[in-house]
Amino acid sequence: MIMKSCLVIFLISISAMSFSQQTTSKSAFLEKWGNSKTYLLEIAEVMPESLYNYKPTQRQMSFKEQLLHIEGNMDWLGTTYFSKDKRNDGGIPNTKEEVMTLISNSFDRVSEQIKNTSEESLTDTVAFFAGAKSKLQILNLLQDHVTHHRGQLIVYLSLNGIEVPTYLGW
């Protein structure tokens, strides 16, 4: 009986250690990043193309401009801090489909850049306009920026009576 109890405790301990070693800052980011991509593309999809130039007030960006701003920030942070490979700039997209393709490709590019970044290097400090930051903080900024502007896009949908897709978190 004692032997079985010891074996069970040992197996639980090994399982717990194995699980904790699988979850890293990088893997957690990549999981969240994939869900963030899916959710943003769902939001972009439900807005009719005829409303892509909609803006609630003159001083705000249009729906399309918000999406392009998100993409531009992903490209800037990804290529500045995780890879020097710039995207092949095909110009400003004109259609909803082109915008969505650009967004999707940018999410994928950041995913690849992060996959090719070592976990250890996430503690490296980099120069940033707001002061020195770790690469982990840059990852957090990438996600936070998408979330911030996605929230604005949700308001744009609501102001137009469009049902907002169900939130997709972790």
N, C-alpha and C positions, 0 to 999 in steps of 0.2 A: 504494500500500500504506500509506504514512504517512497519507494523507488518510483512508482507511477506519479506521485505528486511532484517529485523532483524533476522527472522527465517533462511533465506538463509545464512546470515553471521554466525550465530550460528552453523548451520550444517557444513559449510565449516571449521570452526574453530575446531569443534569436530573431523571431518575427518582428518584434518592435524595433530592434536595431536595424534590421534590413529595411524596414519601411522608412525609418527616419533618415537613412542614408540615401534613399531614392528621391526625397523631396529636397530640392535645392532652390536657391533664389532664382536661378536660371530656369529650372523646370517649372516652377510656380509662375514665373512671368510668362513663359511660352504658352502654358495652358490658358492663362487669363487673356493673353494677347490673341490667341485663336478665337476665343469666345467674343472678345471685343470686336474683332473683324466681322464675325458672323452677325453680331447685333447691329453694328453700324451699317453693314450692307443691307440688312432688313429694313432699317430706317430709310436709307437712300432709295430702296426699291419701292416702298409704299408711297413716297411723295411723287405725285404725277410730274412728268417732265415739264408740263406747262407751268408748274409752280416752282421750278428750280431757281428762278430769279426772284422769288418772293422774299421780301424782307419786312419784318414787322414795323420798323421805323427807318427813316432815311439814313440814320447814323449807324445802323447795324449792317452786318454782312448779309448777303442773300443766302438762301439754302445752299446753292452751288458754291458760293464763295466760302462758306463754312467748311464744306467738304474739302475744297481745294486747300484751305488753310490747314486743316488737319493733315492732309497728305504732305503738304510742304514741310510741316514741322517734323513728321516722321522721317522724311527724306533727309532733312538737315541734321537732326539728332543722330540718326542711324549712320549717315556717312561721315559725320564729324567725329563721333566718339566710338564707333564700332567697326567701321570699314571705310576705306577711302574710295571705294568704287561708287562713283556717281551714277545715277540712273540715266538711261538713254532718254533725253528730253524730247518728247514728240510734240511739244507745244501745248497750248491750253486746250483741254478737251471741250468740245462743243455740245455733245449730246449726253444725256443721262447715262447711256451705256458706256460711253468713253470715260466719264467721271467714275463710274463704278469699277471699271476695269483698272483705272489708275489707282484707286483706293485699294483694291484687292491686291494688285501687284506690289504696292508700297508696304502693306502689311506683310506680305510674303517675303519681301526683301529684308525687312527688319527682322523677321523670324530667322532667316538664314544668317544674318549678321550676328544675331545673338547666339544661335546654335554654334557658330564658329568662334565665339568668344569664350575663353576659359572662365570657369567659375571663380578661380583665384583672382583673375584680373578685375573682377567687379569691385574689389576694394581699392583699386588704383584710383588716385586722385587726378582729376583733369581740370584744366582751366575752363571756366564757364563765366558768362557775363555777370552772373549774380554771385560770383566768388567760386573758389575751388569746391568741387563736388566729386563724390565717388561715382564710378560708373553705375553702381547700384542706384544711386540717387537719380542718375540720368534715365535709367529704366523706369523708375517710379514716375519721373516727369513725362516720359513718353506716354505711359498709360493715363496719367492724370490729365494731360492735355486732351487726349482723345475723349475721355469721360466728360470733361468740362464742355467741350464744344458739342458733343453728342447730346448733352442735356439741353443745350440751346436748340438743337435740331428737333428734339422732342417737343419743345414749346411751339416751334414753327408748325409741326404736324397738328398739334392740338388746336392752335389758332385757326387752322384750316379745316377743322372738323374731321381730321383723318385719324383713324384708330392707330394708336402707337403699338408696335409689336411688343409682345411679352418680353420683359427684361431677361437677359441671359447673363448671368453672373459667372462665378467660377465654373 
